[in-house]
Amino acid sequence: MWGLLLGLCLTGQFAQAQGTATLRGSVADSLSGQPLAGVSVGLQGQSGGTATDALGNFRLAGVAPGTYTLRVGALGYRGASQAVTLAAGETRAMPFTIAASALSLAEVTVSQPRDPNQSLAAINQIDKVLRPVNSAQDLLRLVPGLFIAQHAGGGKAEQIFLRGFDVDHGTDFAVSVDGLPVNMVSHAHGQGYADFHFVIPETVEQLKVYKGPYTARFGDFVTAGAGEFSTKTRLDDSQVKLEVGRFDTYRALVMLDLLGNNNRHLFSKKPESAYVAAEYNFTNAYFDQPQDFRRFNGLAKYTGQLSDRTSLTLLGSHFTSSWDASGQIPESAVREGIISRFGSIDPTEGGDTDRTNASVVLTTGLPGDAIIRQQLYYSRYNFNLFSNFTFFLNDEENGDEINQTDDRNLYGYTGTYDRDDRLGARNLHTTFGLGTRIDDTDLTLRRAVRRTITDTITAGKVFEQNINAYLDETLTLTDRLTLNAALRADVFVFDFRGIITNDDGNLEPLRGRKTRARVSPKLNLYYQLTPTVQLFARSGYGFHSNDARGVVRGTVNGNALPRAIGYEAGSTFKPLPGVVVNAALWALHLEDELVYVGDEAVVESAGRTRRYGADLSVRYQLTRALFADVDLNYNHGRLVGVAEGQNFIPLAPRFTSVGGLTLKNPQGFSASLRYRHLDSRAANEDNSIRARGYFLFDGVVSYTQSRFQIGATAENLLNVDWNEAQFANPSRLRGQTTPVEEQLHFTPGTPFFIKVNASVLF
C-alpha cells in the first residue's frame, strides 16, 4: 500500500547540487534520551534553517563548503551550538542533547520551517509556560482570541467564540488531542459538539493553533481554525495533588511515572516512558440549586523507541461525568424578583456523559529522509442530557423539558508520508495524508417531565463516514521566500435510519443515504525579511459538514458541506530579543451558515455571512523573571443580502482581549495577575437585544520546590456580576399571563471564587 503512496506523492529524488555539503543529525532530551521534534536547527548568520522531524532528526542540504556554527534551540531548553567545517561533497552527522532551562524569549524563533502554517507557534509555546491552567476549560483559553461560556452545569461542552464566530459547541473550530478528534458529527445536541472535559490539564504538553482554513491536514469544522493538543510523552516527577475551594469544590489528582530513571524497559532497550494519571472533581457550584457535579478522568500512555528509526505510542483514557444544572434564566425573572441571579426555573435539568478512548501511533523512518506516521483510534461515547430553554412556552402544564441521547462508536485511521527532497538547489518538503473516520451512533430527541420521558420527537441510527486525502508541498523559492501549496479532498457518506416528527407533528419513518464531496485548495506564502521578522500571506477553502438527519431529510438547501473561503496577511516578529509579536488582518466568507438545532431537530440557515478583523498578540519578557502578555482581537461580521440593521450575526463578538503579568522566579515562586474582556454585542439579528460584555480579573500564586508545590487560584477578584452564556429567545414561566416576548436569557458567571492546592512530587 505504501509503495503506491510513494508513487503518488514523490516528485522525484533530485541530485545534490555539485560542490555542496550536507549536515545531518538528531536532537534528544538530555535527561530522558527521548528524541525531540520541532527543535529549530540552523547555521548562525545564515538564512533558512530547518527543524527536527517526528523522530528528532534533521538535515541541512546544499551547504556551501566552509566553517560554520551549527545552533539548535527550543523554548524551555538551553540552546546548544557547535563549530563545524564542511568540505565539498561531504555529509556530516552531528547528534545533540539539550537540557531543560528557565523560559527565555531570546530562544524563540519567528519561523517554523517544518510547519510554516503554524505562524502562532511562538505565541503558543510561550503561553503554555506562562498562562495558568487549572482546568480543561483553561486549556481552550490558551488559543489566542478564544473565549468560552458554560450554561449547563459544568458537564456539557462549552460554547466557543473565536474570530467573530459564535462557534456554538464546535461547528467552526476543530479540536483534537493526540490525534483523537474531539468534535462529534451529527451529535444529539448540535453539529461539531466538542466536549474537552476528558483531558487532564496537567498532562498537556503542547498546543498548536491554526487560525483560518489554510492547512490541508484539517478538514471538517476548520473554518475559524483548529487547535491540536498533545499530552506529555513523559513525566518529570510523579505527583499527588489536592485542591479545595469555595462552593464545596474539591479535586484530587494522581500522576505516576511507571518506568522512572531505573533503566526499566517494556518493549525495547532504547528510551521509553510510561505513566498513568487520574483526577476526580466535585463541586456544588455557586447556584441556589446544588449542581452535584462529579467527574472522573483516567489516562495511561506509553512512548518508546523500538529502534533507531521506529517509535510507538500507546494511549488509553476513560472519562465519566454527571451533573444537575440550573440552566439559563430570563432577565425578567431576576428583575421582577421571581428568582435570584443564581436561581433556576427548571431544577431538573442536568445529565451524564462518558467517553473511552484507545489510540496507537507507529512512526517509522524510511531511507531518503522520509517518515511514515500511522494512527488507529477508537472512542466509545455516551451522552444523556435533560434541558429546558423555553420553560412553559409550548406546554403550559408540563413544561418544555427535552432529553437528548447519543450512544456512539467512533473509529478512525490517519496516515501521513513526509519526505524532504531537493528541487534543483531548493528544499522541497512533501506531505501526503490519507484518512478515514466512521461514526456509528444511536440518537434520540424526546420530551420529558422532570426527567421522565413522555414522548419521542426523533430517534434513529446515524452512520457517517468521511474519507479524505491531501497533498501538501512546501518549497523554498529563494533563501527568504517559501511557498506552501496544498489540495485536500473529502468524501462524506450520510446515512440515517429512524423516525422523525413531520411538519404536521406526526412521527414518520425517515430512511436515506447520500454521498457528498468537497475539494479544498490552499495557497500560502512566507517571507523571511530578517532573522527576526517573518511576513505571511495565506488563503484557503474550508467547510463544515451538516447533520446527517438534515442531509438525508433534504432540509439543508442541498448543501451538506457549506464552503468557506478565508485569507489573511500579517507578520510574526521580534522588535527586541525579549519581545515576540504576531499580527494579522483577515477575512472569512461562508457560503451558508447551516446549523442543526438539536433542541428542536431542525436545520436553521442564516444564509451567507462575511467577516473580517484584526488580531494582535504581544509577549514581552521585562526581566529574567517577569513577563507581560496581551491579545487584542477585533471582529466585524454581517449577514450578506440582508437589509442594513437586520444583518447582525447573533452573539458574534466584536472585540475581545486577554492579558496579564506573570512572575516566574527560578527559586520557585510564581504569580500571575490576569484580565479577560468580552464586549457587549448583538444577541439577535436586528440588535434590539444586547448580550452584555464583561471585564474580569483573575489571579494565581504558587511556590514550587523539588518535592512539593503549594498554590492558590482566585477568579473574578472584584466580584463582578457578569453573564457567562447568553441567548435571545422567547419563553414562558408557569402561570404567566403577560404576552410572551423574545428576551435575553443568561447563565450567571462565577462570583469571587478561590481555591487552594498542595502537591507532593516524588
Helices and strands as residue ranges (DSSP letters): H 2-9, E 21-29, E 40-43, E 50-51, E 57-63, E 66-73, E 80-86, E 91-98, G 105-107, H 121-130, H 136-140, E 147-149, E 159-162, E 165-166, E 173-177, E 180-181, E 183-184, E 193-194, G 201-203, E 204-211, E 225-231, E 239-245, E 249-257, E 272-283, E 293-307, E 310-325, E 329-330, H 331-335, E 349-366, E 370-387, E 402-423, E 426-449, E 452-476, E 481-501, E 507-530, E 533-543, H 548-553, E 563-573, E 579-590, E 594-597, E 602-605, E 609-621, E 626-639, E 655-664, E 669-678, E 681-682, E 690-691, E 694-704, E 708-715, E 723-730, E 742-748, E 753-761
